[in-house]
Amino acid sequence: MKITIVCAYGLDPVDRATFEAMARIPGVELTVIVADEVYPFPGPPWAKLLKWSADVPHEGYRIIHLPLKDPSYWASEFAKSPLKQALRKAHPDVIHVYEEPSTPQFRQIARLCAYHRLCSRVFFWQSTNTAPPLGRHTKLWWATVGRVIAGGNTVNSIAIRAMRNAGYPRRLRIERTFRPCIAKTADPDAVRRVRDTHGTAGKPTVGFIGRIIWDKGISILLAALHGLPDAAALIVGDGPFLSDAFLLAQATGLSHRVRFAGGVSAREVPAYLHSMDILAVPSLTTPGMSEQFGRVIGEAMACGIPVVGSDSGAIPEVIGEAGIIVPEGDFRALHSALQSLLSDPEQRQRIGREGAQRWAREFSPEAMARKFHQLYESSFSGHGA
């Protein structure tokens, strides 16, 4: 099967690991189209352009670098002529565009495939929980150009229901596929430095990693720490709620047990995860936010760290049976879950093992490549979701 994946920003280590896993599947000939330069994903307008080098390490697949019409927007159209030539040369059986079907980039590729017969099976990647209802003109587009679209994947089941309710064609094969992450070990010296730097050495530690905004439930976590006098909290991340969270910790008498690490690089995350006994994900649902995935959950599972999460958005679906779910906004329930785990090392180890097993099944690059390949094959066999 000749597969072409279009992923403008797709040469980070996780993407490359997924592409290599796909290329190892027997019978697969893989081509990956990326932008030759693009702003970081996601990136502010003043961010520095990323320019992909032609010698980015890769194994088992071919990379084609093409220019975007607007490098400040990763989902913009590619320059038409080079894209058309690249698709003709690849002559794919399947094209998977790592963008939502409403984006200019996906629509451009679907048009080229429909009008120039470049490929009869195009797939999308829906990454948000919402899907606006299809209007009359959009339905006409799907009835004409959209005939080459075989389906796609979403990051959770909520998005699948949203697309069905919005009026997307029932014939589409839409599968849930969690975002992948790589299992990373941490240097014991690096873990020790994290604990020494933040004063959590020798203390049972509840951790949080993410953007520091109100919706992430930091206030709920701080409230849950009361009654856990021996526990420390390590808050990793930056955001507009950081100063408020710091003041809240002071006002509630927790400042001596709560450490704010600020933002850290992706390379540092494993050391911070391994310095924690539990990862808390107490997110809240608001009119503007509902958890779509929570990548840090998969990263914690890959490290064998037990996770306690709220039931906001897709968090229960992501954690599955390999963690503890509490009602969102219920600090007492969160307190009870944390207390139960902190007082029972065997339970923490068991949940950590179950999380690592779930990562291998659901979040590893190999799992993602396998599920994508099954989705593509289903479009030929006539069986799908």
Secondary structure as GFF3:
##gff-version 3
##sequence-region A 1 385
A	DSSP	beta_strand	2	6	.	.	.	ID=ss1
A	DSSP	alpha_helix	13	23	.	.	.	ID=ss2
A	DSSP	beta_strand	29	35	.	.	.	ID=ss3
A	DSSP	beta_strand	37	38	.	.	.	ID=ss4
A	DSSP	beta_strand	50	51	.	.	.	ID=ss5
A	DSSP	beta_strand	62	66	.	.	.	ID=ss6
A	DSSP	alpha_helix	80	90	.	.	.	ID=ss7
A	DSSP	beta_strand	94	97	.	.	.	ID=ss8
A	DSSP	alpha_helix	104	116	.	.	.	ID=ss9
A	DSSP	beta_strand	122	126	.	.	.	ID=ss10
A	DSSP	alpha_helix	136	144	.	.	.	ID=ss11
A	DSSP	three_ten_helix	145	148	.	.	.	ID=ss12
A	DSSP	beta_strand	149	154	.	.	.	ID=ss13
A	DSSP	alpha_helix	157	166	.	.	.	ID=ss14
A	DSSP	beta_strand	173	176	.	.	.	ID=ss15
A	DSSP	alpha_helix	188	198	.	.	.	ID=ss16
A	DSSP	beta_strand	205	209	.	.	.	ID=ss17
A	DSSP	three_ten_helix	214	216	.	.	.	ID=ss18
A	DSSP	alpha_helix	218	225	.	.	.	ID=ss19
A	DSSP	beta_strand	232	236	.	.	.	ID=ss20
A	DSSP	alpha_helix	242	251	.	.	.	ID=ss21
A	DSSP	beta_strand	258	262	.	.	.	ID=ss22
A	DSSP	alpha_helix	269	274	.	.	.	ID=ss23
A	DSSP	beta_strand	278	281	.	.	.	ID=ss24
A	DSSP	alpha_helix	295	302	.	.	.	ID=ss25
A	DSSP	beta_strand	307	310	.	.	.	ID=ss26
A	DSSP	alpha_helix	315	319	.	.	.	ID=ss27
A	DSSP	beta_strand	324	326	.	.	.	ID=ss28
A	DSSP	alpha_helix	331	342	.	.	.	ID=ss29
A	DSSP	alpha_helix	345	358	.	.	.	ID=ss30
A	DSSP	pi_helix	359	363	.	.	.	ID=ss31
A	DSSP	alpha_helix	365	381	.	.	.	ID=ss32
###
